[in-house]
Amino acid sequence: MRSVSRLIATATVTAAALACSSAAFAQAWPDKPIKAVVPFAAGSATDQIGRAFAQKMQESLGQPIIIDNKPGVNGMLGADAVAKATPDGYTILIGTNSTNAALKSLMKQLPYDQDKAFAPVAYLGSVPLIMAVHPDVPAKTLKEFVDLAKAKPGSINFASASTSQLVSTEMLAGMAGIQLTNVPYKSGPAAMTDLIGGVVQMFSADFAVMLPQVKAGKVRGLAVTSSKRSPAVPELPTVNEALGLKDYELIAYFAIFAPAGTPADIVAKLNKAANDAANSKEVQDKFAGIGFAVEPGTPADLARRSVTETAKWAKAIRDAKIEPQ
């Protein structure tokens, strides 16, 4: 019995020591630079938004936040790197609807459990997409584009480098009854280069990537994917308006996640820094022109949203008849 008592006493002391050590670690955090993995290429909407938030967040945290671009497989490669990182607060993910909602339905198998591999930190905001075509495409409106596609099924190709870009176009094709040919790209900027060059005829992309090219006249905007017109480009109708639909809507969103098991105190510090950045005039002014709507909230808010968005994207992918890869 005395041996058992000694074991219990030792375990109690050890647990207390570990708890004190964990608390001390959380209080000292951060004492070195933080790595923010962006699972898409430099210049993408995720990259632009991630860099702006990181720059503002490091002012609150007192340590640099270094962006690490890891593009590939609709964000899966970058997300996998964070899922397997040490949960100490020094590696975070600038996640999106691709990495933290849709990939579960797009891939036959993921190298991590999308529902359990991440600790929700902070929702950053959302932005619609613009559907556009190369200027040589003989369609001035989305209705004319659909008619063109119906006349020659499968002859029009479209670019995609993310889940939002792929699903937004496949949803359009399904609801409009047309057949388009997908040309996958590793990054949005590369896809945009080929749209401008006429290598692909159509591309649906985030405002951050698409709007400057529409404004410059290098591509022709046809519609926005939100349910309401965007103040950033009010002349473009919604897909619903353009085609007489009522149920089309697709919004890209951005959020911060950490590896599962990251201490709650550290998650709380990251959340506060992200919310302070979202409420800052610098961040809001920077993205006002691309229709980016910031939405500060708690980690619990993001956890609930992730469940809802995962179900929403699963339905969108099923309805678009996209087969898992």
C-alpha positions in Angstrom: 0.0 0.0 0.0 2.9 2.3 0.9 4.3 1.7 -2.6 1.0 2.6 -4.2 0.8 5.7 -2.1 4.3 6.7 -3.2 3.4 6.2 -6.8 0.2 8.3 -6.5 2.1 11.0 -4.7 4.9 11.0 -7.4 2.3 11.2 -10.2 0.5 14.0 -8.5 3.7 16.0 -8.1 4.7 15.3 -11.7 1.3 16.4 -13.0 1.5 19.6 -10.9 5.0 20.3 -12.3 3.9 19.8 -15.9 0.9 22.1 -15.4 3.1 24.8 -13.9 5.6 24.3 -16.8 2.8 24.5 -19.4 1.4 27.7 -17.7 4.8 29.2 -17.6 5.4 28.4 -21.3 2.1 30.0 -22.3 2.9 33.1 -20.3 6.3 33.4 -22.0 4.9 32.8 -25.5 5.9 34.1 -28.0 9.7 34.5 -27.4 10.7 33.8 -31.0 9.3 34.3 -34.6 6.1 32.6 -35.6 5.7 30.8 -38.9 2.4 31.3 -40.8 1.9 28.7 -43.5 0.0 30.0 -46.6 -1.1 26.9 -48.5 -1.3 28.8 -51.8 1.2 30.7 -54.0 2.6 34.2 -53.4 0.3 36.8 -54.9 -2.9 34.7 -54.3 -5.7 36.1 -52.3 -4.8 33.9 -49.4 -1.2 35.2 -49.5 -2.2 38.9 -49.7 -4.7 38.6 -46.8 -2.4 36.4 -44.8 0.5 38.9 -45.1 -1.6 41.9 -44.2 -2.9 40.1 -41.1 0.5 38.8 -40.1 2.1 42.2 -40.4 -0.5 43.7 -38.1 -0.7 40.8 -35.7 3.1 40.9 -35.0 2.7 44.4 -33.6 0.4 42.9 -30.9 2.5 39.8 -30.3 5.9 41.4 -30.2 7.5 38.8 -32.5 7.8 38.6 -36.3 5.3 36.4 -38.2 7.1 34.9 -41.2 5.0 33.8 -44.2 5.9 30.4 -45.6 4.1 29.7 -48.9 3.5 25.9 -49.5 1.1 25.7 -52.5 -0.2 22.5 -54.0 -3.3 20.2 -54.2 -5.8 22.9 -53.4 -4.0 23.8 -50.3 -3.6 20.3 -49.0 0.3 20.3 -48.8 0.4 23.4 -46.7 -2.4 22.3 -44.4 -0.7 18.9 -43.9 2.5 20.6 -42.8 0.7 22.5 -40.1 -1.4 19.5 -39.1 1.8 17.6 -38.3 3.7 20.6 -36.8 4.5 20.8 -33.0 1.5 22.4 -31.3 3.5 25.1 -29.5 2.0 28.2 -31.2 5.0 28.8 -33.4 3.3 27.3 -36.6 -0.1 28.5 -37.8 -2.1 28.0 -40.9 -3.8 30.8 -43.0 -6.6 28.5 -43.8 -9.5 28.8 -46.3 -12.6 27.0 -47.3 -10.4 24.8 -49.4 -8.2 23.5 -46.6 -10.7 23.4 -43.8 -14.0 22.7 -45.4 -13.9 21.4 -48.9 -10.9 19.1 -49.2 -12.6 16.4 -47.1 -15.1 16.0 -50.0 -12.7 16.7 -52.9 -10.1 14.1 -51.9 -10.6 10.4 -51.5 -8.1 10.4 -48.7 -6.3 13.2 -46.8 -3.0 12.7 -45.0 -4.6 14.2 -41.9 -8.0 14.2 -40.2 -9.5 17.5 -41.3 -12.0 17.6 -38.5 -9.5 16.9 -35.7 -6.1 18.0 -36.9 -6.5 21.7 -36.2 -7.3 24.1 -33.3 -9.6 26.9 -34.6 -8.0 30.3 -33.8 -9.8 33.2 -35.6 -12.1 33.8 -38.6 -10.6 36.6 -40.8 -13.3 37.3 -43.4 -14.7 36.4 -46.8 -14.7 37.6 -50.4 -16.7 36.7 -53.5 -15.2 35.7 -56.8 -15.5 37.2 -60.3 -16.2 35.1 -63.3 -14.3 36.4 -66.3 -13.3 35.5 -69.8 -10.5 36.4 -72.2 -11.5 39.4 -74.4 -11.5 37.3 -77.5 -14.3 35.1 -76.2 -17.4 36.3 -78.1 -19.6 36.7 -75.0 -20.3 40.1 -73.5 -22.5 38.7 -70.7 -22.7 35.5 -68.7 -25.9 34.5 -70.5 -24.1 34.8 -73.9 -21.2 32.7 -72.4 -23.7 30.0 -71.4 -25.3 30.0 -74.8 -21.8 29.7 -76.4 -21.0 26.8 -74.2 -24.3 25.1 -75.0 -23.6 25.4 -78.7 -20.2 23.6 -78.4 -20.2 21.3 -75.3 -16.7 20.8 -73.8 -15.0 23.2 -76.2 -14.5 26.0 -73.7 -11.8 25.4 -71.0 -11.5 27.1 -67.6 -8.7 27.5 -65.2 -8.7 26.6 -61.5 -6.1 26.7 -58.8 -8.2 26.4 -55.7 -11.4 24.7 -54.4 -13.3 28.0 -54.7 -12.3 28.5 -58.3 -13.1 24.9 -59.3 -16.4 24.6 -57.5 -17.7 28.0 -58.5 -17.3 27.1 -62.1 -18.5 23.5 -61.9 -21.6 24.8 -59.9 -22.3 27.2 -62.7 -21.9 24.5 -65.3 -24.3 22.2 -63.4 -27.0 24.8 -62.8 -26.7 26.2 -66.3 -26.6 22.8 -68.0 -23.3 23.3 -69.8 -20.1 21.3 -70.2 -16.7 23.0 -69.6 -13.2 21.5 -69.5 -11.1 22.1 -66.4 -7.4 23.1 -66.7 -5.9 22.8 -63.2 -3.1 25.2 -62.1 -0.8 25.3 -59.1 -1.5 29.0 -58.4 -4.1 31.6 -59.1 -1.6 34.1 -60.5 -0.3 31.5 -63.0 -3.9 30.8 -64.1 -4.5 34.5 -64.4 -1.4 34.9 -66.6 -2.8 32.2 -69.0 -6.3 33.8 -69.0 -4.8 37.1 -70.1 -2.7 35.2 -72.7 -5.7 33.4 -74.0 -4.4 29.9 -73.1 -7.7 29.4 -71.2 -10.9 31.1 -72.0 -12.6 31.4 -68.6 -11.5 31.8 -65.0 -13.4 32.4 -61.7 -11.2 33.9 -59.1 -11.0 35.9 -55.9 -11.3 39.7 -56.2 -7.7 40.1 -55.1 -6.5 38.3 -58.2 -9.2 39.1 -60.7 -10.4 42.7 -60.0 -7.2 44.5 -61.0 -7.2 42.7 -64.4 -10.9 43.5 -65.0 -10.3 47.2 -64.1 -7.3 47.3 -66.5 -9.4 45.8 -69.3 -7.1 42.7 -69.7 -10.0 40.4 -69.1 -13.8 40.8 -69.3 -15.7 40.4 -66.1 -19.1 38.7 -66.5 -20.6 38.2 -63.0 -19.8 38.0 -59.2 -20.5 34.8 -57.3 -22.1 36.5 -54.2 -25.9 36.7 -53.7 -25.7 40.5 -53.9 -23.6 42.8 -56.1 -20.3 44.0 -54.8 -19.7 47.7 -54.0 -16.2 47.1 -55.4 -17.5 46.4 -58.8 -21.2 47.4 -58.9 -21.5 47.2 -62.6 -21.2 43.4 -62.6 -24.4 41.4 -62.0 -24.6 38.4 -59.7 -24.7 35.0 -61.3 -28.3 34.7 -60.2 -29.2 38.0 -61.9 -27.3 37.2 -65.1 -28.9 33.8 -65.5 -32.3 34.1 -63.8 -31.3 31.8 -61.0 -32.0 32.1 -57.3 -29.8 29.6 -55.5 -26.3 30.3 -56.8 -23.8 31.7 -54.2 -20.2 30.9 -53.5 -18.0 32.8 -51.1 -14.3 32.2 -50.4 -13.3 32.7 -46.7 -10.1 32.9 -44.7 -9.3 31.9 -41.1 -6.3 31.0 -38.9 -5.8 27.5 -37.5 -3.1 26.0 -35.3 -2.2 22.3 -34.9 -4.5 20.4 -32.6 -3.3 20.5 -29.0 -2.0 24.0 -29.1 -2.4 25.4 -25.5 -5.7 27.4 -25.0 -3.8 30.4 -23.6 -1.8 30.7 -26.8 -4.8 30.2 -29.0 -6.5 33.1 -27.0 -3.5 35.4 -27.6 -3.5 34.6 -31.3 -7.2 35.2 -31.5 -6.9 38.6 -29.8 -4.1 39.6 -32.2 -6.1 38.5 -35.2 -9.2 40.4 -34.0 -7.2 43.5 -33.3 -5.8 43.3 -36.9 -9.3 42.7 -38.3 -10.6 45.8 -36.5 -7.6 48.0 -37.6 -8.1 50.7 -40.1 -5.0 49.6 -42.1 -6.4 46.1 -42.8 -9.9 47.3 -43.5 -8.7 50.1 -45.8 -6.3 47.7 -47.6 -9.0 45.3 -48.6 -12.1 47.5 -48.9 -11.6 47.7 -52.6 -11.8 43.9 -53.2 -15.0 43.4 -51.2 -13.3 41.6 -48.3 -15.6 41.6 -45.3 -13.8 41.1 -42.0 -15.6 39.3 -39.2 -13.8 39.1 -35.9 -14.9 36.4 -33.5 -13.9 33.7 -31.0 -12.2 30.4 -31.6 -15.6 28.8 -30.7 -17.3 30.8 -33.4 -14.8 29.5 -35.9 -15.2 25.9 -34.7 -19.0 26.2 -35.3 -18.5 27.8 -38.7 -16.1 25.1 -39.7 -18.7 22.4 -39.1 -21.4 24.4 -41.0 -19.0 25.2 -43.9 -17.8 21.6 -44.2 -21.4 20.5 -44.7 -22.1 23.3 -47.1 -19.1 22.6 -49.3 -19.8 18.9 -49.3 -23.3 19.6 -50.7 -21.9 22.1 -53.3 -19.3 19.5 -54.5 -22.0 16.8 -54.7 -24.4 19.0 -56.6 -21.6 20.0 -59.0 -20.9 16.3 -59.6 -17.2 16.7 -58.8 -15.6 13.3 -58.3 -13.1 13.0 -55.4 -9.5 12.7 -56.6 
